[in-house]
Amino acid sequence: MDFYSSPRGLRASALLVCFCTLLYGINGGSPRLYIVYLGDVKHGHPDDVVASHHDVLATVLGSKDDSLASMVHNYKHGFSGFAAMLTQDQAEQLAELPEVISVQRSRRYTTTTTRSWDFLGLGLNYQMPSELLHRSRYGEDIIIGVIDTGIWPESRSFSDEGYGPVPSRWKGVCQVGEGWGSDNCSRKIIGARFYSAGVDEEDLKMDFLSPRDKDGHGTHTASTAAGSVVEAASFHGLAAGVARGGAPRARIAVYKSVWPSAAGLRAGTTATVLAAIDDAIHDGVDVLSLSLVAEENSFGALHAVQKGITVVYAAGNLGPAPQVVSNPAPWVITVAASKIDRSFPTVITLGNKQQIVGQSLYYEGDSRSPPRSGFKLLAFGGLCSSSALNATDVRGKIVLCHGASFRASLLALAPFPFQLALRNVLNAGGSGIIFAQYTTNLVDATVDCEGIACVRVDLDTANLISLYMGDARSPVAKIAPARTVTGEEEVAPKVAAFSSRGPSISYPEVIKPDIAAPGASILGAMKDTYVIGSGTSMATPHVSGVVALLKALHPNWSPAALKSAIMTTASVSDALGMPILAQGMPQKIADPFDYGGGHINPNKAADPGLIYDIDPSDYNKFFGCNFKKFVRCNVTTLPGYHLNLPSIAIPDLRHQITVSRTVTNVGEVDTIYHAEIESPPGVKMEVEPVALVFNAANKVITFKVKLSPLWSLQGDYTFGSLSWHNGQKTARIPIAVRMTIHDFYADVA
């Protein structure tokens, strides 16, 4: 489901998030799409807000007519601003106006189930549903806004059977368009909009000019967050079971802001996504789910949070490299992806009767199709480049594609090398492919092998196959269809290899990502069927669904309180009680830059005991940004680690630093919580007081954490935690500290 952009390009872009030239353009006469941000709405009626936008733009363009011709989007509900076609010179002139906070080029956004909800403890046994599902009434009447590629309304996942009237507080619309009428909205899909202004005309020709989802990404994510219950769903018999969203009784509002592109990727723009956020604030959504990668600080998301809307974003798919996490703003929930306790073992039987197990989504066709899993000759294809396959006859054979070098192993973490090898094998007439890769669980690339048997194996098992091929005169093998295995046979959860890792470059004083959730091989809706997809795009709606349940249970909790409940109750151990692992090279014990607080535990999040709440206005105090010609954040006198987050990150510890945190008791009224300290190696950590005494008159308590370096050195990050427990509940926050002695020290040696 996810497409991987160039790591070099995206990592270079990430370096520019916090300190970058805003006013792009090849020359002053070339119009580009710019976002002009004016801050809070200062007029009572949206029409007056729009009029003020034209007044501002006309001061530079010279007339209202020119302003009307230039304007693409008006942001008039949750915040004030507009998107307009401008030359670089015009953008620079606008940036100098006193009422203008920032002018930025519109950038592109890229997009980043049957078992996963049971794995998270949200089993759908109607006789005895999970406690959270029961208490939250399955998320009934919570409205989840999905900003994505649209939705396929005919999918069984969006049936509104048994639903009551649309909540009276809903103020959205059902925007009609190509292949979408007013009857496509329902008591389940209660609103739908699409945003095409400013999108390339060639891209629009590839999709429905309406909320209808031709791509399938938005349908998959919406069904994962809030899909209705669908019995007997599967992908050709794999991952079979009951498909549903985390909050199956929640309502869905669709904001189609992402379109296919001629480059083969799906992408939105800042302009369309901001328009969607602005409308979602007006419409009355409770949660915003964005399985997208953004490249700039999202003031739109900040305004949504300040209006009480929880915003959930994807961390991105550039892992396992560090410092590539996207969407790092402290006011949003940034989601990493994990692997659940389900796999798809695929047996390869060699001619010597030795059986080797790989992973794939390979399936036999229907009974009318000839079987494809008989014995076939084996051929060694090397890296399976076109030149390598031209040098050998692979027609009708199963080809072993074995990249034994470290570089090839790196490349094998992404799906593209497999797709390229598959294409080359198909072009050469091969009948099957065994693709060797570094250990990951990216089996999605084998969803459609275009009529040939295919399977992915690790380098060890590939070596066994190679040894057999070297010994046999006519080596043969057969690939059996995959089967589904769940439960204790699988070590889970694990942080998926592709999941983007911290620390954040733009917000180093904030641990990102915030939380991990299932995102590998997730079954979800696509058009009228169900498919398996992987990515932080799939992890994000899992968290959005949990937030919807928590919002139904605790309607007065702020976005910060909901985020705190999720982070402080997260698991750091797998089902066997061992530390959660993070896939990579090599695989390692996960740390906060892999999964934030840990792996989401919805039932514990329902009753966290303590929460770290934040007044939304505090974000402005700590993360005020100087815009105009440059963006530079974190320039306020108070470092970001003083914000009341459920985590602590000190990127430059040189002397003792004291950090305060405030917790609110939302559990048993009369109780005492005791501190449990796990100091980061090389750091002395002290907490004062070591016990928090709560009663009816004392519900909110502030404590201090003192962190002191034990050595003077230019170090790397080390990790610890602080847990408060009262015998029944534990609220844990992660801590990341780096000792330094130099400023701007490039660690490249």
Disulfide bonds with the S-S distance in Angstrom:
Cys174-Cys185 2.08
Cys384-Cys401 1.93
Cys449-Cys454 1.93
Cys625-Cys633 2.25
